[in-house]
Amino acid sequence: MQTRRQFLKISALTTAVFPFLKVKTFGKTPFKESSTKPIVLSTWSFGVPANAEAWKVLNGGGWALDAVEAGVKIPEGDPKVHSVGYGGLPDRDGHVTLDACIMDEALNCGSVAFIENIMHPISVARLVMEKTPHIMLAGDGAYQFAIEQGFKKENLLTPESEKIWKEWLNKSGYKPKIDGVNHDTIGMIALDTNGRLCGACTTSGLSFKYHGRVGDSPIIGAGLYVDGEYGAATSTGIGEEVIRISGTHLVVELMRQGRNPQEACEEAVNRVVRNKGSKIDSDFQVGFLALNKNGDYGAYAVNKGFQYAVYSQEENNLLKDSKSHL
């Protein structure tokens, strides 16, 4: 057993060898003080107001996890956004079902899938991470957990979304289409001033999907993945195709192997393309967004039209002409 005298000797030696290393503890995660320039990225045009909210946290020196949660709550609560949270288009049975996940720099993560009547599933996902021994809760179990944690039951089907659904019922046709209108996800990744990478992903899923369908968004390694030593990635588009290749884990693993974020996103998209082959048409879309530890980022999609937003000290832009395979 180590004596107090031995402990003091070791502490003194550590201070002598590493005199400039200051280590703090934020929750369970230690980090080094640094002067990293913060940056936040998110998918699609509703990422612009989401990023602005996240930037309030980052610019004040806050934790990237708090930033991404605050950021994605903006589209979650916006009834004009038909693919995330309140106002999201329902499944074919008229249910608005939501998926979300969140992940920090130390591989801590939480997720909810197929949850109904809760405005902010991203906050429920964070509590799954922080207050349970689990990573994912689904369906009624996720809903009951949310109620126990103080969330209120709310009807998420707005009159506008209900009207669109009833019009769809007259056709009852279904073909997933991801474009500037029917995109299905906000994924957000951020780097804070202390060099911590975190991410969040939340969605109401593909409109008019089969009741019970869950896509990539709540699945760690598919819709979102973060490795605090190397990088973070999020995805958008046809979730089934992202799941097939464990898309965001693949992107981060490629960065671990030395690829830059742009190269990693391109390789992931190329794998999707190889898998689908001739089945890809103009309605098919999968895109990836990646950020590394240095603040470098990249984006790539199968088809043109993928948009993403960037907020940093140097820029606050919606990038409409991201690179694409086709």
N, C-alpha and C positions, 0 to 999 in steps of 0.2 A: 504494500500500500504506500502511496506517495505521501511523504510528510509535508507539513507546511513549509519547512525550510527548503526542501527539494523543489516544491512548487514555485517558491519565490526565486530560486536560482534559475529555473527554466524560464520564468517570466522575464527576468532581467536579461538573460541571454537572448531571448526573442527580441526584446526591445533594442538591444545593442546591434543585432544582425539586421533587423528591419526597422530602422528608426523612422522611416517616413511612411510606413504602412499604417493607416488608420482603419480599423474595422469596426463597423457598427452593426447592430442587429435590428432589422425591421421585421417584427413578428418572428418567424422562425428562420428568416433568410439573411445571412450575413452578406455585406457588400462593402466594397472599397469606395471611399470618397474619390470622386473624379470630376472632370469638367466636360463630360460628354455633352454634345449638342443634342437636345431632344428633338424627336421627330415622330409624327404619327401619320399612318396611311390607312385608308379604308376603301372599300369597293363601292363603285357606282356614285351617282351624283348626290344621293342623300348622305354620302360620306362628307360632303363639305360642311354642313351644319354639325354633323357628328364630330368631325375633327376639331371644329371651333370649340366645342364643349370640352373635348379631351385636352385641348391645348391649355385651357385654363389651369388644369391640374399640372401638366408638364411644365408650363412656364413658371409656375410657382415652386418648382423643385419637388413636386409630388411623385408618388409611385406610379409607374406605368399601369399597374393593375387597376388602380382607382381611375386612371385616365380612360382606359378602354371601356370600363363599365359605364362611366358617366357618358362617354361618347355615344355608345350604341343605344343607350336608353332614349336618345333623341328620336331616331326613326322608330324605335319600338312604340313610342307614345304618340306618333304622328298619324292621324287618321287618313292623311293624303297619301301615305306610303302603303301600297297594296301588297307588298311582299315581306313585310316585317311587322310583327306585333299587332297593335290596335289598328284596325283598318285593313289588315291582311285579307286577301281573298281566301275563301273557305275551301275545304275539300268538296268532293262531289256530293256529299251528304249535307253540306251546309255548316260544317263545323270548322271554326278557326283553330287549328292546332299548331303549337309553336315548339321550336327546338332552339337550344342555345348551349354554348359552352364557353368556358373561360380558362385561361392557363397563365401561370406566372413563370418567372425565370428559373425557378427551382424544380420544375416538373410537377408542381402542385396544380391540380385541375379539377373542375367540376362541370357537370352537364345535366341538362334536363331534356327529355324528348317526349313528344306527343302530349304536351301539357295544354290544357284549355283554361280559359277564364282568368288568366293571370296576365296583367299588363306588361310586366318586366321580367321575362324568364331569365334574362342574363343575371339579374340579382339573385334569383333562386339558385341558379347554377353556382354562383359564388358561395352561397351558404351551404350547398351540398359539399363543396370543396372544404369549407372551413369548419363545418359543424357535424359532418357525418364521416364514417370510415369508408364511404363509397365514392365513386367517381360519377356515376350516372343514376338518376332516378327517372322513371318514365310513367306516363299516363296518370291514372288516379293516384298512384303513390307519390308522384311528383307534385300533383295538385294538393294532396293532403299535407305534405311537408310544407308547401308554401303557405297554406292557411295556418298551420301551426306556428310558422315563423312570423305571422302578422300580416301577410299579404291579403288583400281583399278580392273577393270574387267579383269579376266584372265581365259584362257582355262585350266581346271584342268584335262582333259582327256589326259594322256600321251600316246605316241605310244604303249608302253608296255601294259598298261591297256586296250587300244582299241583292241589290238591284242587278249588279253585274252577274252574280251567280244565277239568279232566276232567268236572266237572258240566256246564259250558257245552257241551262237545263233544256231549253227548246232545241238545242243542237245535240247536247250530250256527247260531243266528240272530244277526244283527248289526244293531244300531242304536245309534249313538253317543248316550249319555245322560250329561249332566254335571249332577251334583247334589251334595248334601252327602256322598255316599258315593263316587261314581265320578268325582270331579274328577281331572284328569290332570296338574296342574302345580303346582309352587311357583315363583312369580316373586317376587323380592325387590328392592326399590330402597331406597337409603339415602343420607343426607346426613351428612357428618361435620363435626367442629368447625372444619375448615379450608375449609368450603364446597364440598367435592368430592362430586359425585353419581356413584354407581356402581350397577350392577345385575347380577343373576344370575337364570337361569331353568333349571330342570332337571326332567325328567319321564321316566317309563317309557311315556308315550303312552297313547292310548286302549286299554283292555283289549280283547283278541281282535281287534285290527286285522289287516289284511292284512300278511303278512310283507314287510318292506321299507318300510312306511309311515313317513313322517317328517312331523310336524306343524309348527306354528309355533314351538315352543319353542327350537330351536337356530338359528332364522333371525333375524339382526339386522334390526330394522325391523318384524318381525312379532311374535315372542314377547317381544322386549326391545329397547328403544332408549334411549340416554342421550346427551344433549347437555349438557355441563357448564355451558354459559352459560344454559340455559333450563329444562331439566327432564329427567325420566326417566319411563318408563312400562313396564309389563309387562302381559301378558294371560293369560287362562285360558279354557278352554272348547273348542269345536270349532275346532281349529287351522286347518282348511281355510278357514273363513270369515274368520279373522284375516288369513291370508296374502292373501286376495283384495283386501283394502283396505290392505295394509301397515300394520296397525293401530297398533302402538306408534309407528312413525315418524309416522303421521298425528297421534296424540295430542300428541307432542312438537312437531311443526310447528305445530299449532294453538296451543300455549302460546307458541311463538316469535312467532306473529302477535298475541298479546295475550290469548288466552283463559286463564282460570284452570284449574287441573287438573280441577275438576268439570265445567266446561263442555266441556273438551276430551274427556273420557271420554264424556260424553253424546253429543257429535257423532259420535264414532267408532262408538258403539253404534247410533245412528240410521242410519248408513250401512250397517251390517250388516243392520239391519231392512229398509231399503229394498231391499237386494239380494235378500233371501230372500222378502220379501213374505208371501204366504199360507202358505208352507211352514213357518213358525215354529209350533211347538207347545210344550207344557209341558216336553218333554224337551230342547229346544234351549237351549243356553246359550253366550254369549260375554260376558266381562267384562273391564274395563280398570281398572287402578290406576295413578295418576299422582302425581308429586311434583315441585314446582318448586324453583327455587334458593333461595326464601325459606322453604322448609319447609312450604308449604301443600300439601295433598293432596286428592285426590278419587277417587271410585270409582263405577262405573256398570255395570250388566249388563242383558242382554236380559230375563231372567226373575228372579223373586224367588229368594232362597236363596244368592246369592253372599256369601261371608264373607271378611273380610280382617282382618289383625292389625296393630296400630300400637304401637310402643314408642318413647317419647320421655321427656324429663324430666318431662313433665306427665301422661303416661298410659301404660298397658300394658294394652291392651284387645283383645278379639276383637269386631269389629263385625259382628253377624249380620244386621242389617237395612239393608244398603246399598241405595241407590236403584236402581230397575230400570225398564225401559221398560214391561213388562207387569205 
